């Protein structure tokens, strides 16, 4: 199904398909705006050398995620992906 375009090449928002596209775009813009305002920018406590302090709650969570990622990196499935992928 071809979407009708204006003379300047933009989607004609007067058509049924154009209205549906415009509604989806508005919904996506609203979701993106909502997610960007709700994300909390936390300042992590850092050590003298500039690394994240692992004694804090956030630092422990980061260290735990990094350990999990390192363990998954060497999993059998990932090794096979690297070999054959």
Secondary structure by P-SEA (a helix, b strand, c coil): cbbbbccccccccccaaaaaaaaaaaaaaaaaaaaaaaccccccccccccccccccaaaaaaaaaaaaaaaaaacaaaaaaaacc
